[in-house]
Every structure is written in C-alpha cells, then in structure tokens.
Amino acid sequence: MLLKTKLLTILLVAVIGSVQAQQDKLVTHFIYDKMSINPGKTGLDLYNGICATSIYRNQWDKVNGAPNSAILNIESNLSRFLPGGIGINFYHDAIGFSRQNNLLLNYSYPIQIGREGVLGVGVGIGIMNYGMDPNWITPNGLPASQDPTLPPSFAATGLDANFGLYFQSKNYYAGISSTHLSESQLSKAVGTTIPSYQTARHYYLMGGYTFKKIGNGDIDAQMLVRTDLIKFSADLNARYLFELDDKAAYGGLSFRTSDAIAIMLGYSPIKELQVGYSYDITVNKLASVSRGSHEMMVKYCYNLPEPPKTKARHPRML
C-alpha cells in the first residue's frame, strides 16, 4: 500500500503542477524500436519490403500502478515508388491512473554518403492523447468530487512531432534525435479546474557495431542514451547472433543505468519472422517488491515481388 501511495503521489504532482519529467517509454528491445524515437531510421535498412514490429512490456511485475507499454511499428522502403522510407508508429502506455497514446506518421529521406553509408533525415508528425481516470479514496470518506485539491478525470489531445538523423553503414550505425518537439500542453476544463499535462522534449543518442565472424556467429553491441535535460538514463547491450541450419537465434545481456540488468533471447524459425523475450532483473529501490520486468517482441517482414523485367525489341525482331 505504501508503494502504491508513492507511485500515485508522483503521478499527482506531475499532473497538478504540469511538471516536465522523463515521460517516454523504456524498452529493453530498443534495437527493434528505433523508428519511434528516431524517424530517420524509418525503412532505411529495408528494400522493397514492409516490416511490422510489436513489443509488449510489463514493467516491475506485481507492483501496483507500474508501467505497462504496448508498441506497434510498421515501416517500409518502397524505393521503386518514392524515395525514402515511410512508417506508422503507435504507442500505448498505462501508469497508475494515467493513459497515454501516441500515433505518428514517419518519413525518412536517404542521402548516400560514400560507397556504403546512408544518412536518413526523418520527421514524425502525429498526435498524443493523455488522460487520467483516478479513483481517489479520501481520508474522511467523502466523495473525491467534494475535495477541490484532488485532480478530476480528464483527457486531452495535442500535436506531437519528432525529428532524427540516422546514419547506417555496413557494420555500424549512429543516430541523434528528439521527440515531443512541440512540447504541447494538454489540458481540458473540468468544472472550475483545468487539469493539464505538459509534454517534455526528449533527446536521444544511439549507436551500434557488429563484430563479424566471432566463432560461429556475430556479436552486435548497442547503446542508447536518453535525457529530457532533467533525468538521464542509458542502455547498453550485447547479443550473440548465430544460425541453426536455416534458422537463427540470439542471446545476450542488457544493462540500464539505475534500473535493471536484463537477459535477452530470440529465435527466427523462418527468415521473415523474429520473436524475442527479455527478463529484467530490477536493481533499484523496487528490487524488494518487484518480480522484474517481462518484455515480448514479434517482428514480421514481407518482401514485395520484384517488378517483371521488360525488354525492348525492334518490331522487325518480333
């Protein structure tokens, strides 16, 4: 009960004071979610194909009010129709009484750099919806509606925008981006009060390198740094990728500062399908009550058939 009270108190302060604090999701499988935080990545490593990625995260299992997140990314690079990549990102987050939904349309324009490098310049435009539906229990037993100090239920929608630069070469990548550029204030009048939620601009730095032919597979190392200029966190992970006949699998470890150490496992029964799972071992103050965090990832790609090749012939040769 004490832990639940602390979590809800943090939420209450954020809503009443419109405090800017780190609001974006945290996922261990961020390597499959680059597009939602850096639109420059959208479709950059695809050719004539479409990929859909879904991630579900249950953070701090068994802790009341802890975050639960769901992500769906769909991206493509239909370069035979238009230059660059396009994508749709949907994100749902539930924390305590609050619910947040983001829907953005991404576009990335590629710029060739050297023989193997490509720089994606991307932008994402969409909406953010935030709402809360508290079920307050007052000390004196009176209905919460009679206590003006408690924020009421409300929901509001506003503009959301992201921007990112993402460079990709043969064995490595690097990116820098920012989310919630508009820093929209979502508010709605409810009776005599106007509860609000202030979105905060976030900044990201990411990078990774793949070490080829280590034993019977490859090792890829990844880094993601995030901040809203108030709080800071970083993820570091390394995976060993190997092939089993015509199938593939990976195993690895991840570390998030002041939060968790995670075990990552993945399997590809066919080339087009990847499934992954991670279990985060909590190392912060919630370690005594949390049973860790669970995360599931599914990615499926479909390659469009190549257009038929046509040959021009002189009428006399027909």
C-alpha positions as CSV (number, residue, x, y, z in Angstrom):
1,M,0.0,0.0,0.0
2,L,2.8,2.4,0.8
3,L,4.5,1.7,-2.5
4,K,1.2,2.3,-4.4
5,T,0.7,5.6,-2.5
6,K,4.2,6.8,-3.5
7,L,3.6,5.9,-7.2
8,L,0.3,7.7,-7.2
9,T,1.7,10.7,-5.4
10,I,4.4,11.1,-8.1
11,L,1.6,11.0,-10.8
12,L,-0.5,13.5,-8.8
13,V,2.4,16.0,-8.7
14,A,3.1,15.6,-12.4
15,V,-0.5,16.4,-13.3
16,I,-1.2,19.2,-10.9
17,G,2.0,21.1,-11.4
18,S,2.4,20.3,-15.1
19,V,5.9,19.2,-14.2
20,Q,8.2,18.2,-17.1
21,A,9.8,14.8,-16.3
22,Q,11.1,11.9,-18.3
23,Q,7.9,10.6,-19.9
24,D,8.9,8.3,-22.8
25,K,8.8,4.6,-22.6
26,L,11.7,2.4,-21.7
27,V,12.1,-0.9,-23.6
28,T,14.9,-3.4,-23.5
29,H,14.4,-4.3,-27.2
30,F,15.1,-0.7,-28.2
31,I,17.0,-2.1,-31.2
32,Y,13.7,-3.0,-32.7
33,D,12.0,0.3,-31.8
34,K,14.5,2.8,-33.2
35,M,11.8,4.2,-35.6
36,S,9.6,5.5,-32.8
37,I,12.3,7.7,-31.2
38,N,14.3,8.4,-34.4
39,P,12.2,8.8,-37.5
40,G,15.4,9.0,-39.6
41,K,15.7,5.2,-39.2
42,T,12.3,4.6,-40.9
43,G,12.7,2.0,-43.6
44,L,16.4,2.7,-44.0
45,D,17.6,-0.9,-43.9
46,L,14.7,-2.3,-46.0
47,Y,14.4,-2.6,-49.7
48,N,11.0,-3.2,-51.4
49,G,9.7,-4.6,-48.2
50,I,7.3,-4.0,-45.3
51,C,8.1,-4.8,-41.6
52,A,5.7,-4.8,-38.6
53,T,7.1,-4.9,-35.1
54,S,5.1,-5.3,-31.9
55,I,6.6,-5.0,-28.4
56,Y,4.7,-5.5,-25.1
57,R,6.4,-4.6,-21.8
58,N,5.2,-5.4,-18.3
59,Q,7.5,-3.3,-16.1
60,W,8.1,-4.1,-12.4
61,D,5.8,-7.1,-12.3
62,K,3.5,-7.2,-9.2
63,V,3.9,-3.5,-8.4
64,N,0.6,-1.7,-8.3
65,G,0.4,1.2,-10.8
66,A,3.7,0.1,-12.6
67,P,4.0,0.9,-16.3
68,N,2.6,-1.4,-19.0
69,S,3.6,-0.5,-22.5
70,A,2.5,-1.7,-26.0
71,I,4.2,-0.6,-29.2
72,L,3.4,-1.2,-32.9
73,N,5.7,0.0,-35.7
74,I,5.0,-0.6,-39.4
75,E,7.7,0.7,-41.8
76,S,8.6,0.2,-45.4
77,N,11.0,1.3,-48.1
78,L,9.2,1.2,-51.4
79,S,12.0,2.9,-53.3
80,R,10.6,1.9,-56.6
81,F,7.6,4.1,-55.9
82,L,9.1,7.0,-53.9
83,P,12.5,7.9,-52.4
84,G,12.9,7.2,-48.7
85,G,11.0,5.2,-46.1
86,I,7.6,5.7,-44.6
87,G,6.1,4.3,-41.4
88,I,3.4,4.4,-38.7
89,N,4.2,4.3,-35.0
90,F,1.6,3.6,-32.3
91,Y,2.4,3.6,-28.6
92,H,0.2,3.0,-25.6
93,D,1.4,3.4,-22.0
94,A,-0.5,2.9,-18.8
95,I,0.9,4.1,-15.5
96,G,-1.3,4.2,-12.4
97,F,-4.4,6.2,-13.2
98,S,-3.0,7.7,-16.4
99,R,-3.1,6.5,-20.0
100,Q,-1.1,7.8,-22.9
101,N,-1.5,7.1,-26.6
102,N,0.8,8.4,-29.4
103,L,0.2,8.0,-33.1
104,L,2.7,9.3,-35.6
105,L,3.4,9.1,-39.3
106,N,7.1,9.0,-40.2
107,Y,9.1,9.8,-43.3
108,S,12.8,9.4,-43.8
109,Y,14.8,10.8,-46.8
110,P,18.0,8.9,-47.6
111,I,21.3,10.7,-48.5
112,Q,24.1,8.5,-49.9
113,I,27.4,9.1,-48.2
114,G,30.4,7.3,-49.6
115,R,30.1,3.8,-51.0
116,E,28.3,2.1,-48.1
117,G,26.9,4.9,-45.9
118,V,23.4,6.2,-45.9
119,L,22.1,9.1,-43.8
120,G,18.4,9.2,-43.1
121,V,16.8,12.6,-42.4
122,G,13.5,11.9,-40.8
123,V,10.5,13.6,-39.3
124,G,7.4,12.2,-37.5
125,I,4.1,14.1,-37.2
126,G,1.1,13.0,-35.3
127,I,-0.9,13.3,-32.1
128,M,-0.6,12.5,-28.4
129,N,-3.6,11.7,-26.2
130,Y,-3.3,11.8,-22.5
131,G,-5.9,11.0,-19.9
132,M,-6.4,10.0,-16.3
133,D,-9.3,8.5,-14.5
134,P,-8.4,8.4,-10.8
135,N,-10.3,6.5,-8.2
136,W,-9.5,8.6,-5.1
137,I,-10.1,7.4,-1.6
138,T,-10.3,10.4,0.8
139,P,-9.2,10.1,4.5
140,N,-12.6,11.4,5.7
141,G,-14.6,9.1,3.4
142,L,-16.2,12.0,1.4
143,P,-16.6,11.7,-2.4
144,A,-13.5,12.8,-4.2
145,S,-15.6,15.3,-6.2
146,Q,-16.1,17.3,-3.0
147,D,-12.4,17.8,-2.5
148,P,-11.1,20.5,-4.8
149,T,-7.5,19.7,-4.2
150,L,-7.8,16.3,-6.0
151,P,-7.5,16.4,-9.8
152,P,-10.5,15.1,-11.6
153,S,-10.7,12.7,-14.6
154,F,-9.8,14.3,-17.9
155,A,-8.5,13.5,-21.3
156,A,-6.9,15.8,-23.9
157,T,-5.2,15.5,-27.3
158,G,-2.5,17.6,-28.9
159,L,0.2,17.8,-31.6
160,D,3.3,15.6,-31.4
161,A,6.4,15.8,-33.5
162,N,9.8,14.0,-33.7
163,F,12.9,14.7,-35.7
164,G,16.0,12.5,-36.2
165,L,19.2,11.9,-38.1
166,Y,20.3,8.2,-38.6
167,F,23.5,7.1,-40.3
168,Q,23.9,3.5,-41.3
169,S,26.9,1.8,-42.8
170,K,27.9,-1.9,-43.4
171,N,28.7,-2.8,-39.8
172,Y,27.7,0.1,-37.7
173,Y,25.0,2.8,-37.2
174,A,24.7,6.0,-35.2
175,G,21.7,8.4,-34.6
176,I,20.7,11.5,-32.9
177,S,17.0,12.6,-32.4
178,S,14.5,14.5,-30.4
179,T,10.9,13.6,-29.5
180,H,7.9,15.8,-28.5
181,L,9.3,18.9,-30.3
182,S,6.1,20.8,-29.9
183,E,6.1,20.4,-26.0
184,S,2.3,20.6,-26.2
185,Q,0.3,21.3,-23.1
186,L,-2.7,19.0,-23.0
187,S,-5.4,20.5,-20.8
188,K,-9.2,20.5,-20.5
189,A,-11.6,22.4,-18.3
190,V,-13.4,20.2,-15.8
191,G,-15.9,22.3,-13.8
192,T,-13.9,25.1,-12.1
193,T,-10.5,23.4,-12.5
194,I,-8.3,23.0,-15.6
195,P,-6.1,19.9,-15.1
196,S,-3.2,19.7,-17.6
197,Y,-0.3,17.5,-18.7
198,Q,2.9,19.1,-20.1
199,T,4.8,17.1,-22.6
200,A,8.6,17.4,-22.3
201,R,11.1,17.4,-25.2
202,H,13.4,14.3,-25.1
203,Y,16.8,13.8,-26.7
204,Y,18.4,10.5,-27.8
205,L,21.8,9.4,-28.9
206,M,22.1,5.8,-30.3
207,G,24.8,3.7,-31.8
208,G,25.9,0.1,-32.5
209,Y,28.5,-2.0,-34.1
210,T,28.5,-5.6,-35.4
211,F,31.6,-7.7,-34.9
212,K,31.6,-10.3,-37.7
213,K,32.6,-13.9,-37.6
214,I,33.2,-14.4,-33.9
215,G,33.2,-18.1,-33.6
216,N,30.1,-19.4,-35.4
217,G,28.2,-16.2,-35.3
218,D,28.3,-12.4,-34.9
219,I,28.3,-10.1,-31.9
220,D,26.4,-6.8,-32.0
221,A,26.8,-4.2,-29.4
222,Q,24.2,-1.4,-28.9
223,M,23.9,1.8,-26.9
224,L,21.0,4.2,-26.3
225,V,21.3,7.4,-24.2
226,R,18.1,9.4,-23.4
227,T,17.5,12.6,-21.4
228,D,14.9,15.3,-21.0
229,L,17.6,17.6,-19.5
230,I,16.3,16.7,-16.1
231,K,16.8,13.0,-15.9
232,F,19.3,10.8,-17.7
233,S,19.4,7.1,-18.4
234,A,21.4,4.8,-20.8
235,D,21.0,1.3,-22.1
236,L,23.9,-0.9,-23.1
237,N,23.5,-4.4,-24.6
238,A,25.4,-7.1,-26.5
239,R,23.9,-10.1,-28.3
240,Y,25.5,-13.2,-29.9
241,L,23.7,-14.0,-33.2
242,F,24.1,-17.4,-34.7
243,E,22.5,-19.6,-37.3
244,L,21.0,-23.1,-36.7
245,D,20.7,-24.8,-40.2
246,D,18.3,-22.4,-42.0
247,K,17.1,-20.8,-38.7
248,A,18.7,-18.1,-36.5
249,A,18.8,-17.3,-32.8
250,Y,20.4,-14.9,-30.4
251,G,21.2,-14.5,-26.7
252,G,22.5,-11.5,-24.9
253,L,22.7,-9.2,-21.9
254,S,21.5,-5.6,-21.4
255,F,22.1,-3.1,-18.7
256,R,20.1,0.1,-17.9
257,T,21.5,2.6,-15.5
258,S,19.8,2.7,-12.1
259,D,17.2,0.3,-13.2
260,A,17.9,-3.3,-14.3
261,I,20.1,-6.0,-15.8
262,A,18.3,-8.0,-18.5
263,I,18.6,-11.3,-20.2
264,M,17.7,-11.3,-23.9
265,L,16.7,-14.3,-26.0
266,G,15.4,-14.5,-29.6
267,Y,14.6,-17.0,-32.3
268,S,13.8,-16.9,-36.1
269,P,12.0,-20.0,-37.2
270,I,11.9,-18.5,-40.7
271,K,13.8,-15.6,-42.3
272,E,10.7,-13.3,-42.3
273,L,9.8,-13.8,-38.6
274,Q,11.6,-12.9,-35.4
275,V,10.4,-13.4,-31.8
276,G,12.2,-12.2,-28.7
277,Y,11.9,-12.2,-24.9
278,S,13.7,-10.3,-22.2
279,Y,13.6,-10.5,-18.4
280,D,14.8,-7.5,-16.5
281,I,16.2,-8.1,-13.0
282,T,15.4,-4.9,-11.0
283,V,18.4,-3.4,-9.3
284,N,16.9,-0.1,-8.0
285,K,14.9,0.5,-4.8
286,L,11.9,-1.5,-6.2
287,A,14.0,-4.7,-6.1
288,S,12.5,-5.8,-2.8
289,V,8.9,-5.8,-4.2
290,S,9.3,-6.1,-7.9
291,R,9.4,-9.5,-9.7
292,G,11.3,-8.0,-12.5
293,S,10.1,-6.8,-15.9
294,H,8.9,-9.0,-18.8
295,E,9.1,-8.0,-22.5
296,M,7.9,-9.8,-25.6
297,M,8.8,-8.8,-29.2
298,V,7.5,-10.1,-32.5
299,K,8.7,-8.8,-35.9
300,Y,7.5,-9.9,-39.3
301,C,8.7,-8.7,-42.7
302,Y,7.2,-9.2,-46.1
303,N,9.1,-8.6,-49.3
304,L,7.1,-7.4,-52.3
305,P,7.7,-9.4,-55.5
306,E,10.2,-7.8,-57.8
307,P,8.6,-6.0,-60.8
308,P,8.7,-8.0,-64.0
309,K,11.7,-7.2,-66.2
310,T,10.8,-6.0,-69.7
311,K,12.9,-5.9,-72.8
312,A,12.5,-3.6,-75.7
313,R,12.8,-5.1,-79.2
314,H,12.7,-3.6,-82.6
315,P,9.5,-4.5,-84.4
316,R,11.5,-6.3,-87.1
317,M,12.8,-8.7,-84.3
318,L,9.4,-9.7,-83.1
